[in-house]
């Protein structure tokens, strides 16, 4: 086991998972650069993740459409919710915003 630092989240990964993680990150990078092939790159990254029994890193997890594997387009904030809409299939993803609780 060794420690891999990613976006200030320290994740413990095994040696077997180090290479797939590298591949996943490279594929997402390529998807950003070549938008025409984004769906293929992301599908491949998700396949690699499932075969190596690991999650897509949190930083990348919210950046693609889970239905059609394309990169998500516009992001809006509405009623303390982060709303992301897929430009290809129109799927809407909503996530609660993390807000700090008030001190009484
Ligand atoms: Zn979609």
Boltz pocket constraint, residues with backbone or C-beta under 6 A from the ligand:
constraints:
  - pocket:
      binder: B
      contacts: [[A, 65], [A, 66], [A, 67], [A, 68], [A, 69], [A, 70], [A, 86], [A, 87], [A, 88], [A, 89], [A, 90], [A, 91]]
      max_distance: 6.0
